[in-house]
Amino acid sequence: MLSDRDPAPEVSRHYRGGAGTPLVLLHPGGSSWRAWRPVLPALAARHEVFAPTLAGHRGGPELGPGERVSFRTITDHVERDLDDAGLEDVHVAGNSLGGAVALELARRGRARSVVGFSPAGHIPSPWMAKRVLGAIEVGRRALLAPGAVRLLKVRACRRGLMLPILLHGERIPVDDLVLDARSCRIAPALLRGVLAEGPFAALDPGSVPVRLAWSRRDRVIPWRTFGAPLAAKVSGAEVIKLPGVGHVPMYDDPALVVRTILEVTTVVDGGSSDRDRLRRVE
């Protein structure tokens, strides 16, 4: 078991497994591909799943000296990962930061379909961006504090600390929580990069179905402030609300996350990208 002083071991850069049409999973900021562990078996039973770790995160690629930390830069690295993996026509699902990257992949014509779980992207104001990213940074530093590992081994403490992000933080392995936090190298620069990048530009994904799945109990980027304005900028996006889950839903309700993704990929793989076959929930 990890201790407060243990260095981060070498880790795998991505997960790849399963068979079927390719499905790319993009994790939220501050974590790694391991955030998708609860849903990997079910998704790999239907798809060839490729889950890379985003640039600047545990096991992910390093950003170059001249690269600004931003959604676009991180997407550039994901595109390189897709090229290296020989993947072109892919379904994409992403959560938070990963959701913003998923939408950017659709903008670049790299997505067959997109499911975004509370995707970041819309910044209501510089003040709001600082508040959200500041809260995330406070949580990250708490995970790095002396004695954090010992405290996190207590399930009730782990759940309480993670409550702003998900409802069942006690389900996340302690090692994943701490090692991902220790190894996230972009957190201090992310705010500057996001603000410099400017507001989310309107997106017309054409025939590519986009489902925006917002957690009803999202305390990080709630629907009214962040989700509704973002959805208004994505032409034809389907919107659904996910009950009983927080900002990172994969541990809260794995079956719901799997169903939310497969409802879209099954329609598209069946030969139709008709959004009318996807239920829209306001």
C-alpha positions in Angstrom: 0.0 0.0 0.0 1.2 3.5 -0.8 2.6 5.7 1.9 3.1 9.5 2.1 6.7 9.2 1.1 6.6 6.7 -1.8 7.6 8.0 -5.2 5.2 7.5 -8.1 6.1 4.3 -9.9 6.4 4.0 -13.7 2.9 3.5 -15.1 1.2 2.6 -18.3 0.3 5.4 -20.6 -3.0 4.1 -21.8 -5.4 1.2 -21.7 -6.3 -0.7 -24.9 -8.6 -3.8 -25.0 -11.7 -5.3 -26.4 -13.0 -5.8 -29.9 -15.4 -3.9 -32.2 -15.6 -0.4 -33.4 -13.1 1.9 -31.7 -14.2 3.8 -28.6 -11.9 6.4 -27.1 -12.3 7.4 -23.4 -10.9 10.7 -22.2 -10.5 11.2 -18.4 -11.2 14.3 -16.3 -8.4 16.6 -15.3 -6.2 15.6 -12.4 -6.7 11.8 -13.0 -5.6 9.3 -15.6 -7.1 6.6 -17.8 -7.7 4.7 -14.6 -10.8 6.9 -13.9 -12.6 4.7 -16.4 -11.8 1.4 -14.7 -15.3 0.7 -13.4 -16.7 0.7 -16.9 -13.9 -0.8 -19.0 -15.1 -4.5 -18.9 -18.6 -3.7 -20.1 -17.4 -1.3 -22.8 -14.6 -3.6 -24.0 -17.3 -6.3 -24.5 -18.8 -4.1 -27.3 -15.9 -2.0 -28.5 -12.2 -1.8 -29.0 -11.5 0.6 -26.2 -8.6 3.0 -26.2 -8.2 5.1 -23.1 -5.1 7.4 -23.3 -3.8 9.5 -20.4 -4.0 13.2 -21.3 -0.8 15.3 -21.6 0.5 16.5 -18.3 -1.1 13.8 -16.3 0.1 10.5 -14.7 1.8 8.5 -17.4 0.7 10.9 -20.2 3.0 12.8 -22.6 4.9 15.8 -21.5 4.1 19.2 -22.9 6.9 20.9 -24.8 8.5 24.1 -23.5 6.6 26.3 -25.9 3.2 24.6 -25.5 0.5 26.5 -23.6 -1.6 24.3 -21.4 -5.1 24.5 -23.0 -7.9 22.3 -24.4 -6.5 22.7 -27.9 -3.0 21.7 -26.9 -4.2 18.6 -25.0 -6.3 17.7 -28.0 -3.2 17.9 -30.2 -1.6 15.3 -28.1 -4.7 13.0 -28.2 -4.7 13.2 -32.0 -1.0 12.1 -32.0 -2.0 9.2 -29.7 -4.8 8.2 -32.1 -2.4 8.4 -35.1 0.2 6.3 -33.3 -2.5 3.7 -32.4 -3.8 3.6 -36.0 -7.2 4.9 -35.0 -9.2 7.2 -37.3 -13.0 6.8 -37.2 -13.7 6.6 -33.5 -16.5 7.0 -31.0 -15.4 9.4 -28.2 -16.6 9.7 -24.7 -15.0 12.2 -22.3 -15.6 13.5 -18.8 -15.0 17.2 -17.7 -11.6 18.1 -19.3 -11.9 14.9 -21.3 -15.3 16.0 -22.5 -13.9 19.3 -23.7 -11.3 17.4 -25.7 -14.0 15.1 -27.1 -15.9 18.1 -28.5 -12.6 19.5 -29.9 -12.1 16.2 -31.7 -15.5 16.5 -33.2 -14.6 20.0 -34.4 -11.5 18.5 -36.1 -13.5 15.7 -37.8 -11.9 12.9 -35.8 -15.1 11.6 -34.1 -17.7 9.2 -35.2 -19.9 10.1 -32.2 -19.4 12.1 -29.0 -20.7 11.6 -25.5 -19.6 14.3 -23.1 -20.1 13.8 -19.3 -20.3 17.3 -17.9 -17.8 18.5 -20.4 -15.7 21.5 -19.5 -15.4 24.2 -22.2 -17.7 27.0 -21.4 -16.2 29.6 -19.1 -18.9 32.0 -17.9 -16.3 34.5 -16.7 -12.6 34.7 -15.6 -13.8 34.9 -12.0 -15.8 31.7 -12.3 -12.9 29.9 -14.0 -10.7 30.9 -11.1 -13.3 29.7 -8.6 -13.7 26.3 -10.2 -10.1 25.6 -10.9 -9.1 27.0 -7.5 -11.4 24.6 -5.8 -9.9 21.7 -7.8 -6.4 22.8 -6.8 -7.4 23.0 -3.2 -8.6 19.4 -3.4 -5.4 18.3 -5.2 -3.2 19.8 -2.5 -5.3 18.1 0.2 -4.4 14.8 -1.4 -0.7 15.7 -1.3 -0.7 16.9 2.3 1.3 15.0 5.0 -0.7 12.2 6.4 -3.2 12.2 3.5 -2.6 8.6 2.5 -3.2 7.4 6.1 -6.4 9.4 6.3 -7.6 8.3 2.9 -7.4 4.7 3.9 -10.5 5.3 6.0 -13.4 4.9 3.6 -15.6 7.6 5.3 -12.8 10.1 5.1 -12.2 9.3 1.4 -15.9 9.8 0.7 -16.0 13.1 2.6 -13.0 14.5 0.9 -14.2 13.6 -2.6 -17.8 14.6 -2.1 -17.6 17.8 -4.1 -16.5 15.8 -7.1 -18.4 12.5 -6.8 -20.9 10.9 -4.4 -18.9 7.7 -3.8 -15.3 8.7 -3.5 -14.8 5.7 -1.1 -14.9 3.5 -4.2 -11.8 5.0 -5.7 -8.5 3.1 -4.9 -6.3 5.2 -2.6 -3.3 4.6 -4.8 -5.0 6.0 -7.8 -6.2 9.1 -6.0 -2.9 10.0 -4.6 -0.6 9.0 -7.4 -2.7 10.8 -10.0 -2.7 13.9 -7.9 1.1 13.7 -7.3 1.8 13.3 -11.0 -0.6 15.9 -12.5 1.9 18.5 -13.9 -0.5 20.9 -15.5 -2.8 22.0 -12.7 -1.1 25.3 -11.9 -0.9 26.3 -15.6 -4.4 25.2 -16.6 -6.2 28.3 -15.5 -3.9 30.6 -17.4 -4.2 28.4 -20.5 -8.0 28.1 -20.4 -8.4 31.9 -20.0 -6.0 32.7 -22.8 -7.8 30.3 -25.1 -10.9 32.3 -24.9 -14.6 31.3 -24.9 -15.9 28.1 -26.4 -16.6 28.6 -30.1 -19.9 27.5 -31.6 -19.6 23.9 -32.9 -21.6 22.4 -35.8 -20.6 18.7 -35.7 -22.6 18.0 -38.9 -23.8 14.4 -39.1 -21.8 13.4 -35.9 -24.2 12.8 -33.0 -23.3 14.6 -29.8 -24.8 13.7 -26.5 -24.2 16.0 -23.5 -24.9 14.0 -20.3 -24.9 16.3 -17.3 -24.8 15.0 -13.8 -27.8 16.3 -11.8 -25.6 16.5 -8.7 -22.6 18.1 -10.3 -21.1 20.5 -7.8 -18.0 21.4 -9.9 -19.6 22.7 -13.1 -23.4 22.7 -12.6 -25.8 22.6 -15.5 -27.4 26.0 -15.2 -24.1 28.0 -15.1 -21.9 25.8 -17.3 -24.0 23.2 -19.2 -26.8 25.2 -20.7 -24.6 27.8 -22.3 -22.3 25.1 -23.7 -25.2 23.1 -25.1 -26.6 26.2 -26.8 -23.3 26.4 -28.7 -23.3 22.8 -30.0 -25.6 22.6 -33.0 -28.1 19.7 -32.7 -26.7 18.4 -29.4 -28.8 15.9 -27.5 -29.0 16.7 -23.7 -29.7 14.3 -21.0 -29.5 14.6 -17.2 -28.0 11.8 -15.2 -29.6 11.1 -11.8 -27.8 10.2 -8.6 -24.3 11.0 -9.8 -21.7 13.7 -9.3 -19.3 15.4 -11.6 -17.2 12.3 -12.2 -19.9 9.6 -12.6 -17.9 6.5 -13.4 -17.6 5.3 -9.8 -21.0 6.6 -8.7 -23.0 4.6 -11.3 -20.9 2.5 -13.8 -24.0 0.9 -15.4 -25.6 4.3 -16.1 -22.3 5.5 -17.7 -22.1 2.4 -19.9 -25.7 2.7 -21.0 -25.3 6.4 -21.7 -22.4 5.6 -24.1 -23.7 2.5 -25.7 -27.1 4.0 -26.5 -25.3 6.3 -28.9 -22.6 4.0 -30.3 -25.2 1.3 -31.0 -27.3 3.7 -33.0 -24.4 4.9 -35.0 -22.9 1.4 -35.6 -26.3 0.2 -36.7 -25.9 2.4 -39.7 -27.7 5.6 -38.7 -26.5 8.9 -37.2 -30.1 10.2 -37.0 -30.4 12.3 -33.9 -34.1 11.7 -33.8 -33.4 8.1 -32.7 -31.6 9.5 -29.6 -33.9 10.8 -26.8 -33.5 14.4 -25.9 -34.2 15.4 -22.3 -34.4 19.1 -21.4 
